[in-house]
């Protein structure tokens, strides 16, 4: 009985103190990137996509991923099929599907990363497991892409071959 009570208290505490990530639209997100000088994650998804739901549950639902996103990143979600938002980017007005297509999105989910100035760094197709996603967040956070270090080389070193970015 005591272990059941302890388990329930533990689950309640996790639920109460879980990191909530604030997902926003593109224009609001880019404004936050520029104001706060933080990199961003842009999640392209659709309502019918099973792997998008898996990404939400397993990757974005992972406590370590959530904590890192909340602390260091601006987070945006875009459903290119239903979004009515007129996107303002790089002096252009685009529909969500035009932005997705311009970034090379060919399926869902797709995840784009932006630097702290609001420039796109890369876009990755498909489901990304939490362990790999955490490494990607660290890679972007450490700005290894600016040092011509590939993600594959970054993964081979425990602490990454780049000097850590300020945390």
C-alpha positions as CSV (number, residue, x, y, z in Angstrom):
1,X,0.0,0.0,0.0
2,X,2.8,2.4,0.9
3,X,4.5,1.8,-2.5
4,X,1.2,2.5,-4.3
5,X,0.9,5.8,-2.5
6,X,4.5,6.7,-3.2
7,X,4.0,5.9,-6.9
8,X,0.8,8.0,-7.1
9,X,2.6,10.9,-5.3
10,X,5.5,10.6,-7.7
11,X,3.3,10.6,-10.8
12,X,1.4,13.6,-9.5
13,X,4.7,15.5,-8.8
14,X,5.9,14.7,-12.4
15,X,2.7,15.9,-13.8
16,X,2.7,19.1,-11.8
17,X,6.3,20.0,-12.4
18,X,6.6,18.9,-16.0
19,X,8.1,21.4,-18.4
20,X,5.5,22.8,-20.7
21,X,6.8,23.9,-24.1
22,X,5.0,26.9,-25.6
23,X,4.4,26.2,-29.3
24,X,3.5,29.2,-31.4
25,X,2.9,30.2,-35.0
26,X,5.7,31.1,-37.4
27,X,5.5,34.9,-37.3
28,X,5.2,35.1,-33.5
29,X,8.0,32.6,-33.2
30,X,10.4,34.4,-35.5
31,X,9.7,37.7,-33.6
32,X,10.6,35.8,-30.4
33,X,13.8,34.4,-31.9
34,X,15.0,37.9,-32.8
35,X,13.9,39.4,-29.5
36,X,15.4,36.7,-27.3
37,X,18.3,35.7,-29.5
38,X,17.5,32.0,-29.2
39,X,17.5,29.3,-31.8
40,X,14.3,27.7,-32.9
41,X,12.7,24.4,-33.7
42,X,9.9,24.5,-36.4
43,X,7.7,21.4,-36.4
44,X,5.9,20.8,-39.7
45,X,3.0,18.3,-39.1
46,X,-0.4,17.3,-40.2
47,X,-3.4,16.1,-38.3
48,X,-3.6,12.8,-40.1
49,X,0.1,11.9,-39.7
50,X,0.7,8.9,-37.4
51,X,4.5,9.6,-37.1
52,X,3.7,13.3,-36.2
53,X,1.6,12.0,-33.3
54,X,4.5,9.6,-32.3
55,X,6.9,12.5,-32.5
56,X,4.7,14.6,-30.2
57,X,4.4,11.7,-27.7
58,X,7.8,10.2,-27.7
59,X,10.2,13.0,-28.7
60,X,8.5,16.3,-27.7
61,X,7.0,14.4,-24.7
62,X,10.4,13.3,-23.4
63,X,11.2,15.3,-20.2
64,X,14.8,16.0,-21.2
65,X,13.7,17.2,-24.6
66,X,11.0,19.4,-23.1
67,X,13.3,20.9,-20.5
68,X,15.9,21.7,-23.2
69,X,13.3,23.2,-25.6
70,X,11.8,25.3,-22.8
71,X,15.1,26.7,-21.6
72,X,17.1,27.2,-24.8
73,X,14.7,27.3,-27.8
74,X,11.7,29.0,-29.4
75,X,9.3,26.4,-30.6
76,X,6.9,26.7,-33.6
77,X,4.4,24.3,-35.0
78,X,3.0,24.6,-38.5
79,X,0.4,22.5,-40.2
80,X,0.9,23.5,-43.9
81,X,-2.4,21.9,-44.9
82,X,-4.6,23.9,-42.6
83,X,-2.7,27.0,-41.5
84,X,-4.2,30.3,-42.6
85,X,-1.2,32.3,-41.3
86,X,0.4,34.5,-44.0
87,X,4.1,34.0,-43.2
88,X,6.4,36.9,-43.3
89,X,9.9,35.7,-43.9
90,X,13.0,37.1,-45.6
91,X,11.0,40.0,-47.1
92,X,8.4,37.7,-48.6
93,X,4.8,36.8,-47.8
94,X,4.2,33.1,-48.0
95,X,1.5,30.6,-47.3
96,X,2.5,27.8,-44.9
97,X,2.7,25.2,-47.7
98,X,4.9,27.5,-49.7
99,X,7.3,27.9,-46.8
100,X,7.3,24.1,-46.2
101,X,7.9,23.4,-49.9
102,X,10.7,26.0,-50.1
103,X,12.5,24.3,-47.2
104,X,12.2,20.9,-49.0
105,X,9.5,19.4,-46.8
106,X,8.2,16.4,-48.8
107,X,6.5,14.5,-46.0
108,X,5.5,14.7,-42.4
109,X,6.8,15.1,-39.8
110,X,9.6,17.4,-40.8
111,X,11.7,19.5,-38.4
112,X,13.5,22.7,-39.3
113,X,16.1,24.4,-37.1
114,X,16.8,28.2,-37.1
115,X,19.7,30.0,-35.6
116,X,19.4,32.9,-33.1
117,X,19.1,35.4,-36.0
118,X,16.1,33.6,-37.5
119,X,18.0,32.0,-40.4
120,X,17.2,28.4,-41.3
121,X,20.1,26.0,-40.5
122,X,18.7,22.7,-41.7
123,X,15.5,20.7,-42.2
124,X,15.2,17.0,-41.3
125,X,12.5,14.7,-42.5
126,X,10.7,12.1,-40.5
127,X,10.5,10.9,-36.9
128,X,13.5,11.7,-34.8
129,X,13.9,9.6,-31.6
130,X,14.4,11.6,-28.4
131,X,18.0,10.5,-27.9
132,X,19.0,11.8,-31.4
133,X,16.8,14.9,-31.0
134,X,18.7,15.8,-27.8
135,X,22.0,15.5,-29.6
136,X,20.6,17.7,-32.5
137,X,19.5,20.3,-30.0
138,X,23.0,20.3,-28.5
139,X,24.6,20.5,-31.9
140,X,22.5,23.5,-32.9
141,X,23.0,25.1,-29.4
142,X,26.8,24.7,-29.7
143,X,26.6,26.2,-33.2
144,X,28.8,23.4,-34.6
145,X,27.3,23.9,-38.1
146,X,29.1,27.3,-38.1
147,X,32.4,25.5,-37.5
148,X,31.9,23.1,-40.4
149,X,31.5,20.1,-38.0
150,X,29.1,17.5,-39.4
151,X,26.4,16.2,-37.1
152,X,27.9,12.7,-37.6
153,X,31.3,13.8,-36.3
154,X,29.6,15.6,-33.4
155,X,27.8,12.4,-32.4
156,X,31.1,10.4,-32.4
157,X,32.4,12.5,-29.5
158,X,30.8,12.3,-26.1
159,X,31.1,16.0,-25.4
160,X,31.0,17.1,-29.0
161,X,34.0,18.5,-30.9
162,X,32.7,22.1,-30.5
163,X,33.2,24.4,-27.6
164,X,29.9,24.5,-25.8
165,X,27.8,27.6,-26.4
166,X,27.0,29.8,-23.4
167,X,24.2,28.0,-21.4
